[in-house]
């Protein structure tokens, strides 16, 4: 029997709703910290979570917009961070005054640097690296649909990690413990890179990107740049829950391009296909910031430190950042990979 946990979740988006809702269904206590208007709505409507085609309306969660109220009403076993990576600095500044009250922090965010920011603010002993490979779609705040179940990864040696793995698994989240956090986070980064920025910049589905000879070529180069950076950093590619990352990486790095294209179309088409990835969704929703800085941008940053050129990742990051900020027209390279990559040819 899993020990009942008391969890604080920062953010009621897709991941926060999925993890928190699953834990609530399993009898755990969950409190959310969200914007005042979101809290007001969720207090009235509760959490809506669709799992395996079954809809669940969950009314046992608690919702707060003020951290002082959160800690006045209880002590927590863990705090789960489920906000966009570009919101991390602002969140840290908001919760820093309550550092003494904070439990261990689990970072479920994309990218490889969020944990470092939390460690700098609150201490390395208080931060747990996390990752989620399940595909979850956000309908609206507090309403999410599990589209493909894979699992959850946690890395670290503090006693809370195996307890959380057990609790998450009991709640149906398929959790796994990893011993080396950078291996887990960089392996997840690989899966976040493929057809993500390119789909956003080109306004093409993942299947269209993988089918186009020029787009596919540079997709492959992008991934090979990331793998070279990982190797230089001493990070190993590891399989993640429900995700054979080593097979994927081998297909990218060792297989001839004419074989890799149909192979990756088959592997990735099952997971994404016609579904637009997160960077495309954010860009076309009008967000002025993009997580590309934490994905392709991270490859560029660590590549520079390691002395490895990463021109494709640099081009994708700079172009998408420009589109998000408004300095580059959003349709500048629509369905035109040849124009996008012309400077690299």
N, C-alpha and C positions, 0 to 999 in steps of 0.2 A: 504494500500500500504506500503510495507516494505521500510524503509529508506535505501538509497543506501550507501554501505560501501566501504571503501578503505582498502584492506587487504594485509598484507605482510605474505608470507608463507615460512617458512624454510623447504625446501625439496620438491622435485617434484616426490616423490615415489607414491605408491598406494593411500595413504590417502591424501597427498597434491594435487595430480592430481584430485582425486574425489571431494574433497571439493572445491578447487580452480576452477576447471572446471565447477562445478555446479553453483558457484557464478558468474563466467564470463558469463555463459549462461543466467543468470537472470539479467544481466546488471550492476553488481558490478565491481569495479576496483580491479585487483589482480596483485601483483608483487611477483615473486619468487626469493629467494636467493639460488643459487646452485653453484656447482663447475664450473670453467671456461669452461671446455669441454662440460659439460651438457648444460650450457647456450647457447653456440654457436650452439649446435644442436637444442635446443628448439626455438631459435630465427628464425631459418630457417624453422622448421617443425611445430611449434605451439604445442598445447595440443591436444591429441586424447583421447576421453572419450566415452565409450560405456555404455549407460543407457537403460535398458529395451529392449535390442536387437537393439537399434538405435545408430549408430556411429555419433559422433560429432567431427568436426575438428575446433578447436578454436584458433584464431590467435590474440585475443585482449589482451592476457596476456603480462606482461613485465618480463624480466629475467635479473637478476644481479648476479655478482659474487663478488662484492665489496660493503660492507655496506655503505661506504662513498658515493658511487654513488646512492644507494637506497635513503638515506635521503636527498641528494641534489635534488632529483627529486620529492619529495613529503612528505606529512604527512599522517600517517595511523591511522585508528580507532582501529585496532587490529593486533597483530602478532600471527600467528598460527604455533605451533611447531609440525612438522610431520616427525621427524627423529627418528632413533632407540634410545632406552633408553641409550645404551652404548655410544652414541655420545653426550649425554647431557652435560657432563663437558666440552668437547671441544667446543661445540656451545656457552656455557655461556662465556667461556674465549674469544671467538672471538667477541661476541657482547657487552661485558662489557664496552669497551671504548665508546660505543654509548648509554649508559644507559639513558642519558638525552633525547635522541631522541626517545627512544622506547615507543610504545603505550602499552596498556594492552596485556599480553601474555596469549594465550590459549594453554594449554598443551593437545594435543590429543594422547599422547604416552601411551603405555602399562606400567603397573607397578604402584606402589603407592608412589614413592619417587621423581619423577621428579619435581612435583610442589614445594616440599620443597627446592630443589636445586635452582630453579628459585626465590623463595621467599627470600632465604638467600642472593642471589646476587642482586635482584632488589626491594625487599620489598613485603610484603604480599598483599598490596593494589593493586599491579600491576599484580597479577597472578590469572588466572581463570582455574579451573580444568575442563577438558573435556574428553569425551570418544566417541568412534564410534563403534557401534555394527553391522553396515552393513558390509557384506563380499565383499571386493574389491581385485581384483587380479592385480598385477603389471605386465605389459607386458615388459615395459622398462621405463626409466625416461620420464615422461610426457605422458605416455600412460597407461591407466588403464581401467579395465572392472568391472562394478558393477555386482556382481554375485548374491547377495541377499540383498535387501534393508530392513534395520531395522530402523536405526535412529542414532541420535546424542544427547549426553547429555552434559549439561553445569551446573556447580555448583557455586554458589556464590550470593552475594547480591548487588554487585556494579551495578550502573545503566546500564552499557554496557551489562550485561548478558541478560536481557529480550529483549534488542534491537537485540542482536545477535541471540537469539532463534527465534525471529520473522523473521529476515533476512534469517537464515538458512532454516526455514520451508518454506518460500516463494520460496526458490530456490529448493525445493523438497527434502531437507535432513531430514525431519521429526525430528525436534529438540524438546527437552524437558528440562525444568529447574529443577534442583535438589537443595535442600536446604542444604544438608550435604555432602560435597565433599568426605570425607573418605568412607561413605556408598556407594556412586556411584563408586568410584575407586576400593574398595575392592570387590564389587559385580562384576565388570568387570574382576578383577583378577581371580575370580572363573571360569569365562567362558574361560579365557585364559589358565588355568591350565589343564583342562580336555583333555586327549589324545595328549597333545602338546609335552612336553618333552619326554614322553614315546614313541611316534611315531618316534621321531628323534633318540633316543637311540637304539630302537629295529628295526628301518627301517620297521615299520609296519603301515598300514593305520589305521585311527581311528576305522573303522569298525572291523579290525582284532584285535586291542587292546581290544575293548569292547567284542569281541566274545571269546577271550582266557580266561579261568577261572582264571589262575594265574595273568595275566596282569590286568584283570578287578578287581580282589580283591585289588591289590595294587593301582589301579587307585582310587578306592573307599576310601582306607585308606588315600591316598594323599589329597583328597578333604576334608575328615573329619578332618585331621590335620589343614588345612587352615580355616575351619569353627570354630574350637576351638580357633585358634589365633584371628580370627575376634571377637568372643564372648568376649574373654579376653580384647581386645582393646576397646570394647563397640561399635563396628560397626554393623549396622543392614544390613541384606541382603535385597536389594530392586530390584524390577523389572526395567530393563533398556528398552529403546525404542525397541519394537519388540522382546524382549527377556525375557521370564518368569523365571527370575533367582530364585525367591522364590520357584517355583515348582521344579526346578532343584535341589536346595539345600535341599528341603524336601525329594526328592527322594534319595539323597545321605546320609542324616543323619538319617532318620526315617524309611525307608523302608528296610525290610530284603533283604539280598544280592541276593537271588534267584529270588526275585521280581524286585529288582532294575536293574538287568542286562538287561532283555528284555525291561524294561521301558526306561532306558537311551539309549539303542541302537536305540529305536524308536525316542526319542527326539533329540539325537545328530546326528543320522545317516542322518537326513534330512538336517542338516546344514553342516556336514563335510563328513561323509561316506568314500568315496575313495579318497577324496581330502586331500593331505598332508598339515598339519598345518605349521605355520610360522617358528617354530624352526627347523623343518625338512628341509624346503626349504633353510634356511640360512646355516645350517650345510652342506648340500650336494651341496651348491653353493660354498663352500670353504671359507666361512667367518671364520675369526680367533677369532671373538668374538661372544657371544651368549646372547640374551635377557633373557635366563634362570636365569641369576643372578638377574634380576628385577622381575621375576615371582616366581618360586620355591625358589629362593634365598631370596626373600623378606619374604616368609613364614618362612623360617629358621631363618632369622635375627630377625624378630619380635617375633617368637616363643621363641627364647632364652631370649629375653628381658622380655617376659611374663611368663617364666618358664614352657613352653610347649614343649615336645619332638616332633620333626618333622622328624623322620628318613627316611621316603619315599621321602619327598621333598628334604632332604639333599642328599640322594643317587642320585636322578635324577639330581639335580643341579651340584653336583660334577662330575658325570659321563659325562654329556653333556659339561660342561666346559672343561673337560679333552679331550674330542673328538675334540672340536673346536680348542683347543690350540695345539693338536697333541700329547699329552702325553698318550692318550688312543686311540688305533686303532678304526677307525670309524665303523668297522664291528665286534667289540669285542662281542657284544650281539645281532647281527642281528637275528631276528626272534627267540630269545631265552629268553623269560621272566623268565624262571626258573633259568637260570644262573645269570641274572641281579639281581634278588631279593633273591638269595641264602643266602646272608649274613644277611638277615632280617628274615629268616624262622627258 
